Amino acid sequence: GEFIRLQCVLAQKPISEPHIYYERREQALLAKFKASWSKALAGRVEWFSFRRGFVEEISLTDRQLIKHATELFRLAPVHYIHLKSDGKRLHALPALADVSHTLFLDLSSQRLGDESIEDLAEAPMLAHVHGLNLGSSMLGDEGLESLFDSPHLDRLRELYLNDNPITDEGIRRFVMSPIVERLHRLDVRFTDISGEGIDILQHILGDNVLC
């Protein structure tokens, strides 16, 4: 209970001189109890972090997620997933029938390529994703098209496509899809999209485009 209260205080207010005690006490409790609080996660994730007193952020492999998804979401209110994958099993990311909240899924900085992202677009798990980070994933125009053709992305609100070889051709098709108008943030920095393509995106999304 004390740990939950401390993290709630720290989440709501910036750390300043009067709050140094809370931060120190938080770290002391973590040092003492982290192993016991997270014992059930051992072998199921690679690392995790607490937010507001609970495990909300995890990093794991696609094999671990496919095998342990039901148990993980029973054990903790996970909201942020950093997923490590070689792209071969993305189609098998499971449906999360007992999960009511949405998730942020991070697959950035992995050389997935269009074929793997096409498989990802078919994964039932995407129905729970509100944020998807595909930065630096070798995503091209074909992979982008598979995303807006996905039957599972009705809840998507944030899409990070930065540092990928996406061109104006992909964007011209992308802006015709209903997924675009639902986005609250679209990151297309360091892509091959021209100024004209950026203008089209900004016309639709305004300041919601990072470019």
N, C-alpha and C positions, 0 to 999 in steps of 0.2 A: 504494500500500500504506500509506504513512504517513497519508494522508487517511482511509482506511477505519478504521485503528486509532484515530485521533483522534476520529472521530465515534462510534465504539463506546464509547470512554471517556466522552465527553460525554453519551451517551444513558443510560449506566448510573448515573452519579453526578451529583448536583446541582453546579452551578457554585459553587465556593468559592475562596478565595484561592489555595490550591495548584494550582487547575486553570485559572487565568487564562491560563497559558502555552498550554494546549491550545486554548482558545477563540481566542486571538490567532493561533496557528499555523494553525488551521483557516481563519480568515478570510484569512490571507495566501495559503494555497494556493488558495482559491477565487478570490481576486483574480487570481492568476497563471494558473490553468489552467481556470477555469470555461468560458470560451469554447470552448477546444479539446475539453474533455470533453463538451460538449453540442452540438457542431457538427451531429451527426446529427439532433438534435431541431428544428433551425431550420426555421420554417415549419409545423411539425407541432403545436406547442403555443404557448400565449401566455406562460406562465411555468412554472417547475418549481422543485423544491427537492430537495436531497440529504438522505438519512437513512442513517446507517451506511455512508456512502461511495458510495451509489448513488442514482439518481433514483427516488424512490418516490412523489412527489407532483407532479401536473401540473394545470394549468388550460388548458382549450381549448374550442373551440366544438363543437357537435354535428356540424357539417360536417367538421371536422378529425378528430374521433374516428371517424366513419363511414368516412372516406377512408383514415386512417392507422392504424387500430387494430392490425392485424397487425404492422406495422412497429414501432409504439411498444412493444408488449409484447415484441418480439424484442430491441429496443435496451435496454430498462430494466425492472427488476422493479417496475412501477407498482402501488401499493396504494391510493392516494388520488386520486380524480378530482373536480375542480371543473368541472362542465360548464355552459357557457353555451348557452342554447337559447331560441328563441321558441315552442317546443312543437310545431312543424310536422313535425319529423323524428324525434321520440323513438321512434316505432314501429320505426324503421330502425336503432336501436343494435344493433351486430352481435353474433352469437354469437362467443365467444372459445374456439375449439376447442383451441388449444394452450396455454391458460392454466390452471394447476392450482390457483392460490391464489384467495382471495376478495378483494373490493374494497369500499372505501367510496365511495359515489357521492353527491356533493353537488349538489343542484339548487335550493338555497335562495335566497330573496330574488329570485325571478323570477315574474312574473304568468302562471303557466302555466294554471291553471284545471282544472276537472274533465275536460274533453274531452282536453286534452293528457296528463293523468295517466292517463286510460284508455288512450291510445296507448302510454304508457310501460309500462303493465302487460303489454303484449303483446310487449315487446322481449326478444329472446333473451338479451341481455347481462345481464338481471337474474338469470339463473341463477348468476352469479358474485358477486352482491352480498350482503355480510353486513351492511352499514350503508347506510341510505338517509336522506338529509336532504332533506325537503320543507317545511321551515319557511318561512313567509311566501311560499307559492306559490299562494295562492287555492284551496287544496284544500278541497272541501266533502264532504258525505256521499256523493254519487255517486262522486266520485273515490276516496274511501276504500274504498268497496265494490269498485271495480275492482281495487284492490291486493290485497285478500284473496281475490279470485277469480282472480288471476294464476296461471298454471301454472308460473311461473319463480322463485318466491320461497321455495323450500324452505330456502335457506341464510340467510335474513334473520334477524338477531339484534338489530339496533338500528334503530329507526324514529323519526324526528324529525318530528312533525306540529305543532309549536308555531306560534302566531300564524296560525291558519287558522280559517275559519268552520265548524268541525266541531261538530255538535250531539249531543245524547243519542240521537237516532234513528240516526245513523251508528254510534255506539258500541254500541248494542244489537245491531246486526247484526255489528259488528266482533268482539265478544267471542264470537260463536258460531263463528268461523272458527278452524281449527287453527293459523293463523299466530300467534295471540296467545300461546299457551302456549310457543312457541319463543323469544319475545323476552326478551332480557336487559336491554333498556332501551327505554322508550317515553316520548317527550316530548310532553305535551299541554298545556303551559303556554300561556296567552293564547289559548285557544279558547273556543267557546260551550258547552262541556260543563258541565253543572251539578254541584253537589256530589254528588248521587246517582250521576251517571255516573262521577265520579272514584272514588267508593266501590266501584263495581262493578269498575273496572279494578284498584284496589288489592287487592281481594279475590282477584283472579286473579294479579296480578303482584307484589303487595307493594311493597317498596322499589324495584323496577325501574321504577316509574312516576315521572316528573318532572311535577309539577303545581303 
